Amino acid sequence: MKKILIVDDEKSVQFLYEKVFKKEIDQRQFEIIFSISGEDALKKIQDSEELNDYKLVISDINMPGLSGFELLKELKSLNPDMQIFMSSAYTDIERQSLAKELGADDYITKPVDFNFLREKIISIVS
């Protein structure tokens, strides 16, 4: 099963993603795994059987401990081909530019446009 890792320190995000992608999850198009910290996300990926078990990581930028940008650097050093989207309520060009410089494949602003995100996810996992 194709896995997508959502990394966000706000627990309500898990409920939201599970609700929005219920049909895809029920149809086993992909599985969504959640982490509430950068450290936990890094451990989950390092502990997975293969580095490409996760088809996509969507990470919040502002988190206590390991920030989204630090997680992005770590993950790209482990697997440069891993698809990683950064997510933030901040829309400033500086953050978006830094995300791209560090290797992010996309930048998603909150509130998330889930129809747009659904299309992106389906293209990655199919």
TIGULUM-902286 format. One record per residue (C-alpha): residue in one letter; x, y, z; residue number from 1. Coordinates in nm, 2 decimals. Each point is the difference from the previous one (the first is absolute). Layout:
REM TIGULUM-902286
{code: a, u: X, v: Y, w: Z, pos: NUM}
...
REM end
This chain:
REM TIGULUM-902286
{code: m, u: 0.00, v: 0.00, w: 0.00, pos: 1}
{code: k, u: 0.13, v: 0.34, w: -0.09, pos: 2}
{code: k, u: 0.05, v: 0.22, w: 0.30, pos: 3}
{code: i, u: -0.03, v: 0.38, w: 0.05, pos: 4}
{code: l, u: 0.15, v: 0.15, w: 0.31, pos: 5}
{code: i, u: -0.16, v: 0.31, w: 0.14, pos: 6}
{code: v, u: 0.21, v: 0.19, w: 0.25, pos: 7}
{code: d, u: -0.17, v: 0.27, w: 0.21, pos: 8}
{code: d, u: 0.01, v: 0.08, w: 0.37, pos: 9}
{code: e, u: -0.38, v: 0.09, w: -0.01, pos: 10}
{code: k, u: -0.19, v: -0.32, w: 0.07, pos: 11}
{code: s, u: -0.31, v: 0.13, w: -0.17, pos: 12}
{code: v, u: 0.18, v: -0.04, w: -0.33, pos: 13}
{code: q, u: -0.02, v: -0.38, w: 0.02, pos: 14}
{code: f, u: -0.38, v: 0.01, w: 0.03, pos: 15}
{code: l, u: -0.02, v: 0.24, w: -0.29, pos: 16}
{code: y, u: 0.21, v: -0.21, w: -0.23, pos: 17}
{code: e, u: -0.18, v: -0.32, w: 0.10, pos: 18}
{code: k, u: -0.33, v: 0.16, w: -0.07, pos: 19}
{code: v, u: 0.09, v: 0.16, w: -0.33, pos: 20}
{code: f, u: 0.18, v: -0.31, w: -0.14, pos: 21}
{code: k, u: -0.24, v: -0.26, w: 0.15, pos: 22}
{code: k, u: -0.11, v: -0.13, w: -0.34, pos: 23}
{code: e, u: 0.36, v: -0.05, w: -0.12, pos: 24}
{code: i, u: 0.11, v: -0.16, w: 0.32, pos: 25}
{code: d, u: -0.31, v: -0.23, w: 0.00, pos: 26}
{code: q, u: 0.08, v: -0.10, w: -0.36, pos: 27}
{code: r, u: 0.36, v: -0.07, w: 0.11, pos: 28}
{code: q, u: 0.14, v: 0.25, w: -0.26, pos: 29}
{code: f, u: 0.25, v: 0.10, w: 0.27, pos: 30}
{code: e, u: 0.05, v: 0.00, w: 0.38, pos: 31}
{code: i, u: 0.05, v: 0.31, w: 0.20, pos: 32}
{code: i, u: 0.24, v: -0.01, w: 0.29, pos: 33}
{code: f, u: 0.02, v: 0.29, w: 0.25, pos: 34}
{code: s, u: 0.29, v: 0.15, w: 0.20, pos: 35}
{code: i, u: -0.04, v: 0.28, w: 0.25, pos: 36}
{code: s, u: 0.37, v: 0.10, w: -0.01, pos: 37}
{code: g, u: 0.29, v: 0.01, w: -0.24, pos: 38}
{code: e, u: 0.19, v: -0.24, w: 0.22, pos: 39}
{code: d, u: -0.28, v: -0.26, w: -0.01, pos: 40}
{code: a, u: -0.03, v: 0.03, w: -0.38, pos: 41}
{code: l, u: 0.38, v: -0.05, w: -0.05, pos: 42}
{code: k, u: -0.01, v: -0.30, w: 0.23, pos: 43}
{code: k, u: -0.30, v: -0.15, w: -0.19, pos: 44}
{code: i, u: 0.18, v: 0.04, w: -0.33, pos: 45}
{code: q, u: 0.33, v: -0.13, w: 0.13, pos: 46}
{code: d, u: -0.17, v: -0.30, w: 0.15, pos: 47}
{code: s, u: -0.20, v: -0.09, w: -0.31, pos: 48}
{code: e, u: 0.12, v: -0.30, w: -0.19, pos: 49}
{code: e, u: 0.09, v: 0.20, w: -0.31, pos: 50}
{code: l, u: 0.06, v: 0.37, w: -0.04, pos: 51}
{code: n, u: -0.26, v: 0.02, w: -0.28, pos: 52}
{code: d, u: -0.28, v: -0.15, w: 0.21, pos: 53}
{code: y, u: -0.13, v: 0.35, w: 0.03, pos: 54}
{code: k, u: -0.11, v: 0.15, w: -0.34, pos: 55}
{code: l, u: -0.06, v: 0.34, w: 0.14, pos: 56}
{code: v, u: 0.08, v: 0.20, w: 0.32, pos: 57}
{code: i, u: -0.21, v: 0.31, w: 0.07, pos: 58}
{code: s, u: 0.16, v: 0.20, w: 0.29, pos: 59}
{code: d, u: -0.10, v: 0.31, w: 0.19, pos: 60}
{code: i, u: 0.29, v: 0.25, w: 0.02, pos: 61}
{code: n, u: -0.05, v: 0.14, w: 0.35, pos: 62}
{code: m, u: 0.03, v: -0.28, w: 0.26, pos: 63}
{code: p, u: 0.18, v: -0.01, w: 0.33, pos: 64}
{code: g, u: 0.32, v: -0.20, w: 0.00, pos: 65}
{code: l, u: 0.10, v: -0.11, w: -0.35, pos: 66}
{code: s, u: -0.16, v: 0.26, w: -0.23, pos: 67}
{code: g, u: -0.15, v: -0.09, w: -0.34, pos: 68}
{code: f, u: 0.30, v: 0.15, w: -0.18, pos: 69}
{code: e, u: 0.24, v: -0.21, w: 0.21, pos: 70}
{code: l, u: -0.21, v: -0.31, w: -0.07, pos: 71}
{code: l, u: 0.01, v: 0.08, w: -0.37, pos: 72}
{code: k, u: 0.38, v: 0.02, w: 0.00, pos: 73}
{code: e, u: 0.03, v: -0.33, w: 0.19, pos: 74}
{code: l, u: -0.25, v: -0.18, w: -0.22, pos: 75}
{code: k, u: 0.16, v: 0.13, w: -0.33, pos: 76}
{code: s, u: 0.34, v: -0.12, w: 0.13, pos: 77}
{code: l, u: -0.14, v: -0.35, w: 0.06, pos: 78}
{code: n, u: -0.19, v: -0.01, w: -0.33, pos: 79}
{code: p, u: 0.04, v: 0.28, w: -0.25, pos: 80}
{code: d, u: -0.29, v: -0.13, w: -0.21, pos: 81}
{code: m, u: -0.25, v: 0.00, w: 0.29, pos: 82}
{code: q, u: -0.30, v: 0.22, w: -0.08, pos: 83}
{code: i, u: -0.04, v: 0.26, w: 0.27, pos: 84}
{code: f, u: -0.25, v: 0.28, w: 0.02, pos: 85}
{code: m, u: 0.04, v: 0.27, w: 0.26, pos: 86}
{code: s, u: -0.32, v: 0.15, w: 0.16, pos: 87}
{code: s, u: -0.05, v: 0.33, w: 0.18, pos: 88}
{code: a, u: -0.25, v: 0.27, w: 0.07, pos: 89}
{code: y, u: 0.27, v: 0.25, w: -0.10, pos: 90}
{code: t, u: 0.00, v: 0.09, w: -0.36, pos: 91}
{code: d, u: 0.32, v: 0.22, w: -0.01, pos: 92}
{code: i, u: 0.24, v: -0.05, w: -0.29, pos: 93}
{code: e, u: 0.30, v: -0.05, w: 0.24, pos: 94}
{code: r, u: -0.15, v: -0.32, w: 0.14, pos: 95}
{code: q, u: -0.10, v: -0.13, w: -0.34, pos: 96}
{code: s, u: 0.34, v: 0.08, w: -0.14, pos: 97}
{code: l, u: 0.18, v: -0.17, w: 0.28, pos: 98}
{code: a, u: -0.23, v: -0.31, w: -0.03, pos: 99}
{code: k, u: 0.09, v: -0.03, w: -0.37, pos: 100}
{code: e, u: 0.38, v: 0.06, w: 0.07, pos: 101}
{code: l, u: -0.01, v: -0.28, w: 0.26, pos: 102}
{code: g, u: -0.16, v: -0.24, w: -0.25, pos: 103}
{code: a, u: -0.37, v: 0.02, w: 0.07, pos: 104}
{code: d, u: -0.21, v: -0.12, w: -0.30, pos: 105}
{code: d, u: -0.29, v: 0.23, w: 0.09, pos: 106}
{code: y, u: -0.13, v: 0.26, w: 0.25, pos: 107}
{code: i, u: -0.35, v: -0.02, w: 0.13, pos: 108}
{code: t, u: -0.16, v: 0.29, w: 0.17, pos: 109}
{code: k, u: -0.26, v: -0.04, w: 0.28, pos: 110}
{code: p, u: -0.29, v: -0.02, w: -0.01, pos: 111}
{code: v, u: 0.08, v: -0.29, w: -0.24, pos: 112}
{code: d, u: -0.18, v: -0.02, w: -0.34, pos: 113}
{code: f, u: -0.08, v: -0.37, w: 0.04, pos: 114}
{code: n, u: -0.13, v: -0.04, w: -0.36, pos: 115}
{code: f, u: 0.33, v: 0.12, w: -0.13, pos: 116}
{code: l, u: 0.19, v: -0.21, w: 0.25, pos: 117}
{code: r, u: -0.20, v: -0.31, w: -0.09, pos: 118}
{code: e, u: 0.10, v: 0.04, w: -0.37, pos: 119}
{code: k, u: 0.37, v: 0.03, w: 0.10, pos: 120}
{code: i, u: -0.02, v: -0.30, w: 0.23, pos: 121}
{code: i, u: -0.17, v: -0.22, w: -0.26, pos: 122}
{code: s, u: 0.26, v: 0.09, w: -0.26, pos: 123}
{code: i, u: 0.28, v: -0.10, w: 0.25, pos: 124}
{code: v, u: -0.15, v: -0.33, w: 0.12, pos: 125}
{code: s, u: -0.13, v: -0.13, w: -0.33, pos: 126}
REM end
